[in-house]
Amino acid sequence: MSHRTAALRGAAALLLAAVASCSPAPDSAPPAPAIPAPADVAAPPPNSLKTTSGLSTRLLEKGTGQRHPRATDTVVVHYTGWKTDGMMFDSSVQRGQPSEFRLNGVIAGWTEGVQMMVEGEKRRLWIPARLAYEGQPDKPQGLLVFDIELIDIK
């Protein structure tokens, strides 16, 4: 290989490395900003409905559907979850993709609360620890707050 060919190959390699370092990686999109916590995230307000299990809930937006899901139904929802300090820990809204769950496969507070809803409804749930992730490592602990929109019942 001539000296000129080696120099051209070296320059081409440097150029490719420079271009690669300037191009964003395909999976390196910046994370979406956290959704701000509602003002009443610390505790259920006096106008919330409290069930016998300890779940508190408040209607945010009436739905257009007529039926309520059963525990064995699969639901399509948008949701955001916060801890009472206002830290968001999960959100399908932030991801831009609704989630699909079988209601009896999620935390008890969700199973109970979503069954109170109809399609199109938006509701806020204050879920006590015993109806959420109490004692489960690597899960948010304490009272959790979720805003949920019921999109579809399957």
Secondary structure by P-SEA (a helix, b strand, c coil): ccaaaaaaaaaaaaaaaaaaaaccccccccccccccccccccccccccccccccbbbbbcccccccccccccbbbbbcccccccccccccccccccbbbbbccccccaaaaaaaaaccccbbbbbbccccccccccccccccbbbbbccccccc
